[in-house]
């Protein structure tokens, strides 16, 4: 491969304690997974070993969890929305989620409810899907600039979808106001003062994918990952998954790298400062699912305590990952990974191609013994833009 340099600022976490949260343990993840297993169509998404790419990059294993195959929704997000809505309804009707099936839950609902949320696409689609499955309504708000294909995917699930003229975080606040005015239940994957229970359930739901990955690694004869690359928007997925992994493998024995777009790098900036830092403006990035400027306090606590490094990178890093995963090396499987899904592998590739490759590898502790886990959180949720990147070369690696 060519040698080229891409913008990727890597910061060590000087506030690392290794302290994990009991809210995001293996036990909590397995409870969520047991619920998901009762939903028709459930099956673990594939964990692919990219052995030829690993050999090229000089590491032992690269493992990619392909969430494009999750319930036909092309992304992982329904894991959180469905679990949170189920927990909410179980609490309302005094039901036990551990013994209740999804169909039984649907039959227990005595009144119509409307669930509202803000989304860049995937979370809203998951909430709309869960509401439809349960015979309920959903109202989904999206920030300005949202791709029409992502809007249409939500509309096809019978939800109402409104694109605002605000950025993501301002749209979240607007959704709160509209829900309060109309008596809707907010199912949001970020937290604020007085609103933590539902985002906690959402993050616990996300950990189903981590429990699957741990089981799949064991079946491959892999005892543990040495590294995990997790992308972050508000930090809900990264926090929920890292919470699980550090509970199972110990934060001190796992190098965890949190990756964000440089136009919406609130977690990176928070990691540098050691406290939550917000980012404003339009946050114009191709990684739409990560275009969030205010950290989820629940996720941030886990990331502050347990993440090893924080990375802020340019959009071309994600585009590079899309092309690498979609056009595999040797006998590696092809993975259709969207902008927000591919940035972890994009970062690995950008490190391999960098003039200071050896220095960057050493900084992240990557060597021939490394087992790297990455999560491809979405497929081509904006198929038009996917083709522009992969077919037409939009956002090139080097000029």
C-alpha positions as CSV (number, residue, x, y, z in Angstrom):
1,X,0.0,0.0,0.0
2,X,1.0,3.6,-0.5
3,X,2.4,5.8,2.3
4,X,0.3,8.8,3.2
5,X,-0.6,10.9,6.2
6,X,-4.2,11.5,7.4
7,X,-5.3,13.7,10.2
8,X,-5.8,11.6,13.4
9,X,-5.1,13.2,16.8
10,X,-4.4,10.4,19.3
11,X,-4.6,11.3,23.0
12,X,-3.7,9.1,25.9
13,X,-6.3,8.9,28.7
14,X,-4.5,10.4,31.7
15,X,-7.7,10.0,33.8
16,X,-7.8,6.2,33.5
17,X,-8.8,4.4,36.7
18,X,-9.9,1.0,35.4
19,X,-13.0,1.1,37.5
20,X,-15.9,-0.5,35.8
21,X,-19.6,0.0,36.4
22,X,-22.0,-2.6,37.8
23,X,-24.7,-1.2,35.5
24,X,-22.9,-2.5,32.4
25,X,-21.7,-5.9,33.4
26,X,-21.8,-9.3,31.7
27,X,-24.9,-10.2,33.9
28,X,-26.8,-7.1,32.6
29,X,-25.8,-7.8,29.0
30,X,-26.9,-11.4,29.2
31,X,-30.3,-10.3,30.6
32,X,-30.7,-8.0,27.6
33,X,-29.6,-10.7,25.2
34,X,-32.1,-13.2,26.7
35,X,-34.8,-10.6,25.8
36,X,-33.5,-10.1,22.3
37,X,-33.4,-13.9,21.7
38,X,-37.1,-14.0,22.2
39,X,-37.7,-11.7,19.2
40,X,-38.6,-13.4,16.0
41,X,-35.7,-13.3,13.6
42,X,-33.0,-13.0,16.3
43,X,-29.6,-14.5,15.5
44,X,-26.1,-13.3,16.4
45,X,-24.5,-11.1,13.8
46,X,-21.3,-12.4,12.2
47,X,-17.9,-11.9,13.7
48,X,-15.5,-12.0,10.8
49,X,-11.8,-12.7,11.0
50,X,-9.8,-10.6,8.5
51,X,-6.7,-12.8,8.5
52,X,-5.1,-11.5,5.4
53,X,-5.6,-7.9,6.4
54,X,-4.1,-8.7,9.9
55,X,-1.1,-10.3,8.3
56,X,-0.6,-7.2,6.1
57,X,-0.9,-4.8,9.1
58,X,1.4,-6.9,11.3
59,X,-1.1,-7.9,14.0
60,X,-2.3,-11.4,15.0
61,X,-6.0,-11.0,14.4
62,X,-8.5,-8.4,13.1
63,X,-12.1,-9.3,14.1
64,X,-15.0,-7.2,12.8
65,X,-18.5,-7.6,14.1
66,X,-20.9,-6.9,11.2
67,X,-24.0,-5.2,12.6
68,X,-25.5,-4.6,9.1
69,X,-27.1,-8.0,9.5
70,X,-29.1,-7.1,12.7
71,X,-32.8,-7.9,12.2
72,X,-32.8,-6.7,8.6
73,X,-32.3,-3.1,9.8
74,X,-28.8,-2.6,8.6
75,X,-27.5,-1.4,12.0
76,X,-27.2,-2.3,15.6
77,X,-29.3,0.4,17.2
78,X,-32.6,-1.6,17.6
79,X,-30.8,-3.5,20.4
80,X,-31.0,-0.5,22.6
81,X,-34.4,0.9,21.6
82,X,-36.3,-2.4,21.8
83,X,-34.8,-3.3,25.2
84,X,-35.5,0.1,26.7
85,X,-39.1,0.2,25.4
86,X,-39.7,-3.3,26.7
87,X,-38.3,-2.4,30.1
88,X,-40.4,0.8,30.2
89,X,-43.6,-1.2,29.5
90,X,-42.7,-4.0,32.0
91,X,-42.3,-1.3,34.6
92,X,-45.6,0.3,33.6
93,X,-47.5,-2.9,33.7
94,X,-45.6,-4.7,36.5
95,X,-44.2,-7.4,34.2
96,X,-41.0,-9.4,34.5
97,X,-38.8,-9.0,31.4
98,X,-36.9,-12.1,32.3
99,X,-39.9,-14.3,31.8
100,X,-41.9,-12.3,29.2
101,X,-41.8,-12.9,25.5
102,X,-42.0,-10.0,23.0
103,X,-45.4,-11.2,21.8
104,X,-46.7,-11.5,25.3
105,X,-45.5,-8.0,26.0
106,X,-47.4,-6.7,22.9
107,X,-50.6,-8.4,24.2
108,X,-50.2,-6.8,27.6
109,X,-50.3,-3.2,26.5
110,X,-53.7,-1.8,27.4
111,X,-53.4,1.7,25.9
112,X,-51.7,3.3,22.9
113,X,-48.4,5.0,23.6
114,X,-46.2,7.2,21.5
115,X,-42.4,7.0,21.7
116,X,-40.3,10.0,20.6
117,X,-36.6,10.3,20.0
118,X,-33.9,12.2,18.1
119,X,-31.8,10.4,15.7
120,X,-29.2,10.7,13.0
121,X,-30.8,7.6,11.4
122,X,-30.1,4.3,13.0
123,X,-31.4,4.8,16.6
124,X,-34.7,6.3,15.3
125,X,-35.1,3.4,12.9
126,X,-34.7,1.0,15.8
127,X,-37.3,2.9,18.0
128,X,-39.7,3.0,15.0
129,X,-39.2,-0.7,14.4
130,X,-39.8,-1.6,18.1
131,X,-42.9,0.6,18.3
132,X,-44.3,-1.0,15.1
133,X,-43.7,-4.5,16.4
134,X,-45.6,-3.6,19.6
135,X,-48.4,-1.9,17.8
136,X,-47.5,1.5,19.1
137,X,-46.7,4.9,17.6
138,X,-43.3,6.6,17.1
139,X,-42.4,10.2,16.3
140,X,-38.8,10.6,15.2
141,X,-36.9,13.9,14.9
142,X,-33.8,14.3,12.8
143,X,-31.2,17.1,12.6
144,X,-30.8,19.2,9.5
145,X,-28.9,17.7,6.6
146,X,-30.2,14.2,7.3
147,X,-30.1,11.9,4.3
148,X,-33.4,11.3,2.6
149,X,-32.7,7.6,2.5
150,X,-32.5,7.5,6.3
151,X,-35.7,9.4,6.6
152,X,-37.5,7.1,4.2
153,X,-36.3,4.0,6.1
154,X,-38.1,5.4,9.2
155,X,-41.2,6.4,7.3
156,X,-41.5,2.9,5.9
157,X,-41.8,1.6,9.5
158,X,-44.9,3.6,10.0
159,X,-43.4,6.3,12.2
160,X,-43.7,10.1,11.8
161,X,-40.4,11.6,10.9
162,X,-39.5,15.3,11.0
163,X,-36.2,16.8,9.9
164,X,-35.5,20.0,11.9
165,X,-33.3,23.0,11.0
166,X,-31.2,22.4,14.1
167,X,-28.1,20.3,14.9
168,X,-28.4,17.0,16.7
169,X,-28.1,18.2,20.3
170,X,-30.5,21.1,19.8
171,X,-32.9,18.6,18.2
172,X,-32.7,16.4,21.3
173,X,-33.8,19.4,23.4
174,X,-36.6,20.1,20.9
175,X,-37.8,16.5,21.1
176,X,-38.0,16.8,24.9
177,X,-40.2,19.8,24.6
178,X,-42.5,18.2,22.1
179,X,-42.8,15.0,24.1
180,X,-43.6,16.9,27.3
181,X,-46.2,19.0,25.5
182,X,-47.9,15.9,23.9
183,X,-47.5,13.3,26.6
184,X,-45.1,11.1,24.7
185,X,-42.4,8.8,26.2
186,X,-38.9,9.9,25.2
187,X,-36.6,7.0,24.3
188,X,-33.2,8.7,23.9
189,X,-29.8,7.2,24.0
190,X,-28.2,10.1,25.9
191,X,-28.8,11.2,29.5
192,X,-29.4,14.4,31.4
193,X,-30.4,15.4,34.9
194,X,-33.5,13.5,35.9
195,X,-33.3,11.3,32.8
196,X,-31.0,8.3,33.2
197,X,-33.1,5.1,33.5
198,X,-34.0,4.8,29.8
199,X,-30.6,5.6,28.4
200,X,-29.1,3.1,30.9
201,X,-31.5,0.4,29.5
202,X,-30.5,1.4,25.9
203,X,-26.8,1.0,26.7
204,X,-27.4,-2.3,28.4
205,X,-29.3,-3.4,25.2
206,X,-26.3,-2.4,23.1
207,X,-24.1,-4.8,25.1
208,X,-25.9,-7.8,23.5
209,X,-23.5,-7.4,20.6
210,X,-20.5,-7.5,23.0
211,X,-21.8,-10.7,24.7
212,X,-22.2,-12.3,21.3
213,X,-18.7,-11.2,20.3
214,X,-17.2,-12.7,23.5
215,X,-19.0,-16.0,22.8
216,X,-17.9,-16.0,19.2
217,X,-14.3,-15.3,20.0
218,X,-14.3,-18.2,22.5
219,X,-15.6,-20.5,19.8
220,X,-12.7,-19.4,17.5
221,X,-10.3,-20.4,20.2
222,X,-9.5,-16.7,21.0
223,X,-9.2,-16.2,24.8
224,X,-9.6,-12.4,24.7
225,X,-9.1,-9.3,22.5
226,X,-6.0,-7.2,23.3
227,X,-7.5,-4.1,21.6
228,X,-11.0,-2.8,20.8
229,X,-11.7,0.1,18.5
230,X,-15.0,1.7,19.3
231,X,-16.6,4.7,17.6
232,X,-18.4,7.3,19.6
233,X,-21.2,9.9,19.0
234,X,-22.6,10.6,22.5
235,X,-20.7,7.6,23.7
236,X,-23.7,5.3,24.5
237,X,-22.6,2.4,22.4
238,X,-18.9,2.8,23.2
239,X,-19.8,3.1,26.9
240,X,-22.1,0.1,27.0
241,X,-19.8,-2.2,25.0
242,X,-16.7,-1.1,26.8
243,X,-18.5,-1.5,30.2
244,X,-19.2,-5.1,29.2
245,X,-15.7,-5.8,27.9
246,X,-13.9,-4.3,30.9
247,X,-16.1,-6.3,33.2
248,X,-15.2,-9.5,31.4
249,X,-11.6,-8.9,30.5
250,X,-10.4,-6.2,32.9
251,X,-9.7,-2.6,31.7
252,X,-6.0,-2.8,32.6
253,X,-5.6,-5.8,30.2
254,X,-7.5,-4.3,27.3
255,X,-6.3,-1.4,25.1
256,X,-9.5,0.5,24.1
257,X,-9.4,3.2,21.5
258,X,-12.4,5.5,21.1
259,X,-12.7,7.1,17.7
260,X,-14.7,10.2,16.6
261,X,-14.9,12.5,13.6
262,X,-12.9,15.7,14.1
263,X,-16.0,17.8,13.5
264,X,-17.9,16.3,16.4
265,X,-15.2,15.1,18.8
266,X,-16.8,15.8,22.2
267,X,-15.5,12.6,23.7
268,X,-12.0,13.2,22.5
269,X,-12.0,16.8,23.9
270,X,-13.5,15.5,27.2
271,X,-10.8,12.8,27.4
272,X,-8.1,15.4,27.0
273,X,-9.6,17.6,29.7
274,X,-10.9,14.9,32.0
275,X,-14.4,16.4,32.2
276,X,-17.3,16.6,29.8
277,X,-16.8,19.1,27.0
278,X,-19.5,20.0,24.5
279,X,-19.0,20.8,20.8
280,X,-21.4,23.1,18.9
281,X,-22.0,24.1,15.3
282,X,-23.2,22.1,12.4
283,X,-20.8,19.2,13.0
284,X,-20.6,18.5,9.3
285,X,-19.2,15.0,9.0
286,X,-20.0,12.0,6.7
287,X,-20.2,10.0,9.9
288,X,-23.8,11.1,10.5
289,X,-24.3,8.6,13.3
290,X,-21.4,10.1,15.2
291,X,-22.4,13.8,14.6
292,X,-23.1,14.5,18.3
293,X,-21.7,17.4,20.3
294,X,-22.6,16.6,23.9
295,X,-21.4,13.4,25.7
296,X,-23.8,11.0,27.3
297,X,-22.9,11.4,31.1
298,X,-23.4,7.6,31.6
299,X,-21.2,6.6,28.8
300,X,-18.6,9.3,29.5
301,X,-18.0,8.0,33.1
302,X,-17.1,4.6,31.7
303,X,-15.0,6.0,28.9
304,X,-13.1,8.3,31.3
305,X,-12.4,5.5,33.7
306,X,-11.7,2.7,31.2
307,X,-10.7,3.9,27.8
308,X,-7.0,3.9,26.9
309,X,-6.9,6.4,24.1
310,X,-9.2,8.9,22.4
311,X,-8.9,9.7,18.7
312,X,-10.2,12.6,16.6
313,X,-9.9,11.9,12.8
314,X,-10.9,13.4,9.5
315,X,-13.7,12.0,7.4
316,X,-11.3,10.4,4.9
317,X,-10.3,7.9,7.6
318,X,-13.9,6.5,7.7
319,X,-14.0,6.5,3.9
320,X,-10.8,4.6,3.8
321,X,-12.3,2.0,6.1
322,X,-15.4,1.7,3.9
323,X,-13.3,0.9,0.9
324,X,-11.0,-1.5,2.7
325,X,-13.9,-3.5,4.2
326,X,-15.9,-3.5,1.0
327,X,-12.9,-4.6,-1.2
328,X,-11.1,-7.2,1.0
329,X,-7.6,-8.6,0.7
330,X,-7.0,-12.2,-0.3
331,X,-9.6,-14.6,1.2
332,X,-11.0,-12.1,3.7
333,X,-14.8,-11.7,3.5
334,X,-16.3,-8.5,2.1
335,X,-18.2,-6.3,4.7
336,X,-20.5,-3.5,3.6
337,X,-19.8,-0.9,6.2
338,X,-21.2,2.6,6.3
339,X,-19.5,5.9,7.3
340,X,-20.0,5.5,11.1
341,X,-19.3,1.7,11.0
342,X,-16.0,1.7,9.2
343,X,-14.0,4.3,11.0
344,X,-12.3,1.8,13.4
345,X,-10.8,-0.3,10.5
346,X,-10.2,3.0,8.7
347,X,-8.0,4.1,11.6
348,X,-6.1,0.8,11.6
349,X,-5.5,1.3,7.9
350,X,-4.5,4.9,8.2
351,X,-1.9,3.9,10.9
352,X,-0.5,1.2,8.7
353,X,-0.1,3.6,5.8
354,X,1.3,6.5,7.9
355,X,5.0,7.6,7.4
356,X,5.3,7.2,11.2
357,X,3.6,3.8,11.3
358,X,6.0,2.2,13.8
359,X,5.6,5.1,16.2
360,X,1.8,5.0,16.0
361,X,1.8,1.2,16.4
362,X,4.0,1.4,19.5
363,X,1.8,4.2,20.9
364,X,-1.3,2.0,20.7
365,X,0.6,-1.2,21.7
366,X,-0.1,-2.9,18.4
367,X,2.2,-5.8,17.5
368,X,2.2,-9.3,16.1
369,X,0.4,-10.6,19.2
370,X,-2.5,-8.1,19.0
371,X,-6.1,-9.3,18.6
372,X,-8.1,-6.3,17.5
373,X,-11.9,-6.2,17.8
374,X,-13.8,-3.6,15.8
375,X,-17.6,-3.0,15.5
376,X,-19.0,-2.3,12.1
377,X,-22.1,-0.6,13.5
378,X,-24.0,-0.1,10.2
379,X,-24.2,-1.1,6.6
380,X,-24.9,1.2,3.7
381,X,-27.7,3.1,5.4
382,X,-27.2,5.9,2.9
383,X,-26.6,3.7,-0.2
384,X,-26.1,6.7,-2.6
385,X,-23.3,8.2,-0.5
386,X,-21.8,4.7,0.1
387,X,-21.4,4.3,-3.7
388,X,-20.0,7.8,-4.0
389,X,-17.3,6.9,-1.5
390,X,-16.5,3.3,-2.6
391,X,-17.2,3.5,-6.3
392,X,-16.4,7.2,-7.1
393,X,-13.6,7.8,-4.6
394,X,-15.2,10.6,-2.6
395,X,-13.1,11.6,0.4
396,X,-9.8,10.1,-0.9
397,X,-7.1,8.9,1.4
398,X,-4.4,11.0,-0.3
399,X,-4.4,13.8,-2.9
